[in-house]
Amino acid sequence: MDVLSAIKKRSSCRDFKRTQIKNEDLDSLVNATLASPTAINLQDLKINVIQDINLIHDISQECFRLMDAKAKKRMQERNADNIFYNAPTIFVLSSPKTIYSDLNAGIVAQSLCLASESLGLASCIIGMAAPAFAENNPNNLKNRLDMEEDERFCIAIAIGYANSKKLPHELNRNQIREFY
């Protein structure tokens, strides 16, 4: 699949099968993260690959515990009892705090999503996992991922096989400003 097709075809999956992805696909995804560029070639992101269902569950439960009523309602409307929508593989990107850390995590997240799409896998970028790793959360789970003291959560990406697929969003040309 070419890159432009993958970009146009991809949408966030919020309904994963519990079937684990193939090892060769996992290797391809890991290689996609490592091949992703970073600002000033910093290469300081930590790519935490989680397939331990108990750890995935614990992260999700900690997030649900900290969720406000509005977020809980949205998850309930989606019939979601897990912030990762039961995906069997989660990538948690973390990094020391720099002016580039979020940018670099975004680049890797997009690489993972497009690589997943090309492999016939579904993905969903999950920012709502942040409270489980927040410094001000006395129950934070940083130690469960062996995070260093200066390391912080950037973003999570859920990956697996889709139970159902939604259509990609409509293109909105109003987002474009053109200067010629």
N, C-alpha and C positions, 0 to 999 in steps of 0.2 A: 504494500500500500504506500503510495507516495505521501509526502508530508502534508500537502494542501488538502488531500482527501481526508486524511486522519483528522486534521483540524476541523474541517467542515462536518465530519461524521460524529465526532466525539460529543458526548453529553455526560453529565454527572449521573452516576448510577446510585440509587438509594434502595436497592433491592438485590443483594448478592446471594448467590448459592453458597452453601457452606463448603463446597468442594475446594480442596486446596489446589493452587496452581501448580503446574508442572515445574520440576527442578530446572529444566533447561530454559523455561520462560523466566523463572526467578533470576537465573544467571544473566539472561539478556537484560532484565530490568536493572539489576545491580550495575552491569556494565554501562547502561544508559546514564545512570546517575554519575558514575565516575568519569564518563566522557563529557559531561556537561561543563560548559565554561563557567568561570567565576570572575567577578570583578578583580582586576589587577592580579589575576591568577592566584587568588588567596588560597583556594582549595582547603578551607578550614571547616567546611560543613562536616558533621557527623551524620552518617546515614544509618539509622537504626532500623533494621529489618526484623519485623516481629511476626512470627507465625504461631507463637505460644498462645493458645486460646484463653488460658487463664490470665495472662498478662493483658491481652486485648480486652477481656471482660473487666479486669480491675481498673484499667484506664477509663473505660466507658462508664463504669459505675461511679468513679470519682467525679467525672464530669457531670453525670446526672445529679449527684448529690449537691453540686455547686450551682446547678442551672437555675436561672430565675423562672418564674411561672410562665412567662411568654415563650421562652425557649422550650420548656417542657411541653407546652401546648402544641407548638409547631412539630415537635418530635412525635407527639401523640397523634396528630393529624396525619403524619406520614407512616403511622403504624410501626414506628421504630422504637425498639426497646434497647438499642445499642447505637451509640453515636457513629459507629463505623458501618452500620447497616448490615451487620453480620459478615462483612468481608473477611476472608481467611488470612489475608496478608496485609499488613500495615507498614508503611514506611513513615517513620517519624524523623524529620530533619531537625537537627539542633546545631547550635553554633555558639561560639563566644560572641558577645554583643559587639558588633562593629557597624559602621555606617553602611556596610555592604551585605550584612547577614540576611536580611529579608529579601533583598534583590537576588542574592545567590540561591536562596531557598526557592524563590519563585521560578528561577530558571530550571532548577532540578525538578521541581514539581511538574512543570510543563513537559520536560523531557520524559518523565515517568508516565504521564498521562498519554502522551503521543506514542511512546513505545508500547504501552499497554494496548492501546487501540490497534496498533499494527499487528499485535500478537493475538488479537481476538479477545482480549480481556477488557473488562470495564474498570473504571476508576472514579474516585470522588475525592476532591481536595477538601480536607476537614480542618478548619481553623478552630472549631469549638473544643478541641482537645487541650487547648492552651491552659485552662485552669487547673488541670491535673498536674501540671508541671510548674505552676507559678510559684515564685519565691515567697509570696505572702500567704501561700496555702501551707499550713503546718503539716498537712498530710500529703504534700506533693510527692510525686512518684519519680523524681529525678534519679534517685538512687537505684530504682529498678532498671534503669537504662544505663547505669554506670556513668551518668553525666557528671562532668567536672563542675566545680563550684561556680566558675564563670560562664558555664554553658547554659543556654536557654533554648526552650522550645521555639521553633520557627513555624512549622506547618506539618500536617500529617496527610498522607495519601492512602486511601483504602483501595485495594486492588483485588479483583477476583473475577469470577464468571457471573454475568448478569442473569437474574431471574426474569427481569423485565427491563425494557429499555425505553427511555423517553426520547422524543425527537430533540435534536439540537435547537437552541434558541434561534429565533428569527434575527436576521442581520438588521441592524438599526443604523442606517446611513446618517442619522442625526448625531451620532457620536463623532463623526469625522469633521474636522476643520481642514480645509485645503488652502494652501498658499502657493501660488504659482508665479 
